[in-house]
Amino acid sequence: MAEDMLMLNISTNPITPTFNSLNRPHKSLSGREKWAKKKDTAKRKAVFATQEGTPTKQKKFNHSGPDNQSSEQSPKSQRAQTSPLKSGHKPSGDSGDETEKPVTKSSAKTKTFSKKHTEEQRGQERPFIKTSSLFRNNPDIPDVQSPAVTKVKEKVFTGNSFEELDLHPHLVSTLNKVLNISSMTSVQKKTIPVLLSGRDAVVRSQTGSGKTLAYGIPLVQSLQAVQPKIKRSDGPLAVIVVPTRELAQQSFQIFQKLLKPFTWIVPGVLMGGEKRKAEKARLRKGINILISTPGRLVDHIKNTLSIAFSAVRWLILDEADRILDLGFEKDLTVILNALNNDGPARQNVLLSATLTEGLSRLAAISMKDPVSIQVSENSEEPEETVESTPQTANQSLTSSYAVPEGLHQHVVVVPSKLRLVCLSAFILARCKFEKGQKLIVFVSSCEAVEFLFTLFNAVLLDKKDDQAPPQHHPSLNFLKLHGNMKQEERTEVFQEFSQCKSGILLCTDVAARGLDLPQVTWIVQYNPPISAEEYVHRVGRTARIGTTGSSLLFLTPSETSYIDVLASHNISLAEMKMQSILATLMQDPRFKGRGKWNNKKSSGPSEQEVRERATVLQTEFENFVHANQEAVQSAKKALQSFLRAYTTYPSSMKHIFHIRGLHLGHTAKSFGLRDAPGGLASATATANPRAGKKDKNKAKDKEKRPPKKQSSKQREASLMLSEYASGLRQGLKSKKKKKKNRQTNAEDQERTEG
Ligand SMILES: Nc1ncnc2c1ncn2[C@@H]1O[C@H](COP(=O)(O)OP(=O)(O)OP(=O)(O)O)[C@@H](O)[C@H]1O
């Protein structure tokens, strides 16, 4: 690990041998080999010192110079290197250890010096650079070529107006005047007549194509026509199930608008995080269109006597593939049983941008001859809908997904160590040096969102001095959204990000589905999603309803095969170069390094200068993280949760995302940690069933009560469920003591988003 230690690394935390052994693809060097490498490195150092005339001391502070260049691969060596294990990627403990020794030896002495010196250097725009090895010993970045694919295209709009349908004139005028829409989208044109005819339907169309109104309009049309007029006391006539609270709120708001002329029809929303008592009272008064998350609906089915489904005529599952997915299945069964016991014949509608698998389970919700509706540009007018059974519907829905035409998708390959600075540079580029940019950054865990939120607010915002509050650049407005936040805060953030003109939303997949946040310009996937389907939903938060937008997927060199996975779903990405993202740092004087590279004649930013600035930024991150124990703990928690999430990729993707492919020292750096903390062994050993026996034993020793081993499916499920967790765990636990009776339901509740 010595090579990964900072030049002036003062860490007393030796790297656990377990991790070195997990990540060390090479056998240890013989004495002769070590000597040869030492000699070679010394030679290179000497050459550099002569070329740059770097004083010895300065060279110690910034060791990235010549060796960085050695890490820049020749085109030949760049080719076809995808796995660190295969690529000659040299993790800690390999070559370079010896060259760093003189420096690490003096670490005790430099500790005090570095701290004082760092402070002195601030304000002089020549920060003390502690992080010297950022650009060294990284795996090669392979050439990235997205395979040619035939993109699936969907036309968003039709030239047809809502007047052409046989709708109530007040409904049409509400669409025109309240929602400001006049012509139908393709999916609306296909779906509305089918649903008005009373048929069940399975609807798939690209993200942001207007699926909510595709079921909302016929639902309102049909309910307003019911005679005698619907009364509040009739209870629910339509049940709409959606996977997240924010989506529930959003759908509820749309129904409030649609129902403006039909005031006798009452919409209502039930969702986790809200007070049950208040919801019960509303249910007692009567809700005709009931929108709910699965968990909260189940909770009421079990505990609220006044909930009755005898009048339900419609069941709509929005984001149906998510609801039919792992974890929600049990809740859905409870909901369906309750509906089937009570209700008359009803219409069932399933919608999503990625409906494929899970359709065999449609039988379980007793769809009757569902019509399969999908939108494809190739289909000739009149656009046919397909009469199908659940089985044929399954066949007709391929796994090639349409993404919006105005979406420009990119990928950047970044070695683990550089991920944090690269993400920061990207955010600065978009939000500090450009105007009107609204970004959503997807991260794999709640803890990582919290960590990045605190870190970016502390480091990326301009600070004049330590006392003054950070100066908010107007566009550098960070927001966070994840399942462990209190509901009020979630709602506030959702509203704020919906309304703001620019900003950065750091979030988990809780924001991946269905949310219609206006004018989002970039979707950044800092951690790749667990499936191509989730990729489609995440990027679908931009370029909605015929507009344009962009996306950027971060991959490490060992993860580049993910591009092929996406290509197999007809999704292709253009490469963005890491260097060009990092070059943004040249615009920010706060990250100016020693500046001596400025003298160079070259017109563009020197690569070395960019690296130096990236190193300054990384140093700032590490200084912040190591400034106090709380920050270190937060970084460790984030790292641990990242590792846990990494073990949950499905087995079909383990060849790309396997915990063994991670270099933990490098990964730790992307959390501002100078070294991989000890104790991670237990986290990964318990999470990773394939970890060595030795690691598992160590983990057992350390943990008094090691968590139960889970199958990979269980882990995936529990991750998803914790992701969508209500955040009520503490409150529910205390209630548990008082009301044993409610225990089961409370657990169900906290287990789901609802
Ligand atoms: N006919 C229309 N004309 C103009 N805008 C429309 C029309 N129908 C819907 N919209 C708007 O398009 C946006 C996206 O609609 P919606 O959220 O229903 O998309 P979606 O297909 O459900 O997306 P996702 O798959 O991401 O959930 C919304 O802002 C909605 O108001």
Ligand as a Chemical Component Dictionary entry (heavy atoms), coordinates in Angstrom:
data_LIG
# 
_chem_comp.id                   LIG 
_chem_comp.type                 NON-POLYMER 
_chem_comp.pdbx_formal_charge   0 
_chem_comp.three_letter_code    LIG 
# 
loop_
_chem_comp_atom.comp_id 
_chem_comp_atom.atom_id 
_chem_comp_atom.alt_atom_id 
_chem_comp_atom.type_symbol 
_chem_comp_atom.charge 
_chem_comp_atom.model_Cartn_x 
_chem_comp_atom.model_Cartn_y 
_chem_comp_atom.model_Cartn_z 
_chem_comp_atom.pdbx_ordinal 
LIG N1  N1  N 0 -49.907 15.563 -24.423 1  
LIG C1  C1  C 0 -48.958 16.211 -23.763 2  
LIG N2  N2  N 0 -48.451 17.353 -24.253 3  
LIG C2  C2  C 0 -47.493 18.032 -23.583 4  
LIG N3  N3  N 0 -46.969 17.620 -22.419 5  
LIG C3  C3  C 0 -47.428 16.485 -21.896 6  
LIG C4  C4  C 0 -48.452 15.730 -22.525 7  
LIG N4  N4  N 0 -48.709 14.658 -21.759 8  
LIG C5  C5  C 0 -47.900 14.737 -20.691 9  
LIG N5  N5  N 0 -47.127 15.826 -20.766 10 
LIG C6  C6  C 0 -46.085 16.247 -19.802 11 
LIG O1  O1  O 0 -44.962 15.396 -20.024 12 
LIG C7  C7  C 0 -44.242 15.196 -18.817 13 
LIG C8  C8  C 0 -43.931 13.735 -18.623 14 
LIG O2  O2  O 0 -45.098 13.007 -18.412 15 
LIG P1  P1  P 0 -45.124 11.712 -17.470 16 
LIG O3  O3  O 0 -44.470 12.011 -16.183 17 
LIG O4  O4  O 0 -46.494 11.209 -17.436 18 
LIG O5  O5  O 0 -44.184 10.733 -18.302 19 
LIG P2  P2  P 0 -43.967 9.174  -18.137 20 
LIG O6  O6  O 0 -44.086 8.572  -19.488 21 
LIG O7  O7  O 0 -44.862 8.654  -17.081 22 
LIG O8  O8  O 0 -42.455 9.130  -17.664 23 
LIG P3  P3  P 0 -41.692 8.050  -16.738 24 
LIG O9  O9  O 0 -41.618 6.798  -17.554 25 
LIG O10 O10 O 0 -40.405 8.677  -16.487 26 
LIG O11 O11 O 0 -42.547 7.887  -15.543 27 
LIG C9  C9  C 0 -45.085 15.806 -17.734 28 
LIG O12 O12 O 0 -44.556 17.068 -17.395 29 
LIG C10 C10 C 0 -46.446 15.978 -18.372 30 
LIG O13 O13 O 0 -47.162 17.071 -17.846 31 
# 
loop_
_chem_comp_bond.comp_id 
_chem_comp_bond.atom_id_1 
_chem_comp_bond.atom_id_2 
_chem_comp_bond.value_order 
_chem_comp_bond.pdbx_ordinal 
LIG N1  C1  SING 1  
LIG C1  N2  SING 2  
LIG C1  C4  DOUB 3  
LIG N2  C2  DOUB 4  
LIG C2  N3  SING 5  
LIG N3  C3  DOUB 6  
LIG C3  C4  SING 7  
LIG C3  N5  SING 8  
LIG C4  N4  SING 9  
LIG N4  C5  DOUB 10 
LIG C5  N5  SING 11 
LIG N5  C6  SING 12 
LIG C6  O1  SING 13 
LIG C6  C10 SING 14 
LIG O1  C7  SING 15 
LIG C7  C8  SING 16 
LIG C7  C9  SING 17 
LIG C8  O2  SING 18 
LIG O2  P1  SING 19 
LIG P1  O3  DOUB 20 
LIG P1  O4  SING 21 
LIG P1  O5  SING 22 
LIG O5  P2  SING 23 
LIG P2  O6  DOUB 24 
LIG P2  O7  SING 25 
LIG P2  O8  SING 26 
LIG O8  P3  SING 27 
LIG P3  O9  DOUB 28 
LIG P3  O10 SING 29 
LIG P3  O11 SING 30 
LIG C9  O12 SING 31 
LIG C9  C10 SING 32 
LIG C10 O13 SING 33 
# 
